[in-house]
């Protein structure tokens, strides 16, 4: 019986070459077909009418959103959920201050400047 050499194969933690190439191909396809994809999604969301004005494909914005999500998840990886468990007698506290009004005002001011 033969034994495998230690260290044979790809080192732990290094990316799989074929998976990386497949991701690049999908990203290239999505990027190069973005205008067409946008048109297709709009047609699903808005519906398609025939010459008489009757819907051949009824409007379905929820379906268009689902289709968009299914494409995006191959282009942008999903983040894994993380759960933080702590001592029930000393729970983890997260504190922060957020001034949403200031952020909205900045965004509004910037968008008005871009529009001028």
N, C-alpha and C positions, 0 to 999 in steps of 0.2 A: 504494500500500500504506500502510495506516495503522499508526501505532505506538501502543502502549498508554502511558498516562500512568504515570509513576513514582509510586509511593505509592497506586495504585488498589487497592482491596480491603482486606482485613483486615490489620492490622499483624502482622509476624512475632512469634510467641510469644503472641499473644492467643488465647483459647479459641474454638473454633468454637461458635456459638450453638446450632445444632441438636444437636450432640453433647452439650452441657451440658444441654439440655432433655431429651434422651433419657435421660441418666444420672439426672436428677432424677425422671423418670417411673418408671424402673426402681426407684430407691431408695424412692419412695413406695409402689409396688406391693409390694415386698418387706416394707417396714415395716408396711403395713396388713394384709398377709396372713401375718404371722409366726406367729400362733397356728395358722392352717390349715396352713401349711407344716410346722410342728413336728409336727402330727398326721399329715400325709401321710408325713413321713419316718419317724416312729415306726411307722406301719403297714407301711412297706416293710421296716424293720429287724426288726420283730417278727413279720411275716407276718400274713395275714388268714385266719381260720378261718370255715367255714360253720356252720350250725346243728348239724351232727353232730360238730363238733370237728375236721374234716379241713381241712388247709390248702388254701385256694383260691389264695393267693399265699404261697409258702414264705418264711421269714425270710431276709433278705439284708442284713445290716448294712453290708457293703462297698458294695453298690449305693446304700444310703441315704447313705453318706458321699460317694460320687461325685456323687450328685444335689445334696447340700448344697454341695459344692465348686463345682459348675457354676453354682449360683445366686449364691454369694458372690462369685465372680470378677467378676460384673457390678456388684456393689454396692461391693466394696472392690477397687481396682485392684491388679494384681500388680506387685511391685517388679521392676525390671530387674536382671539379674545384673550384678555388677561384678567385673572381674578386675583385679588389681593386678600389674603386671609391673615387675620391678626389675632391678637389676644382679645377675647370677648370682654375682659375686664378693663382693657386699655385699647379701645378702638382707634384705628387710624383716622386722623382728622385732616381734611384738606381745606385750606382756607385761601381765599383770593379775593381781590377787589376788581370789579369790572365796571367800567364806566361805558355802558353801551351807547348812551346818548352821544358822547364825544366821538366814538368810533363811527356811528351813523352820520354825524355831522361832517366828519372828515371825508367819508365815502361820498356823501352828497356833494360836498364842495369840489372834490376831485372830478366827479362825473360831470358837474356843470362846467368846469374848466375845460375838460376834454371835448365837450359838446360845442364850445364857442369857436 
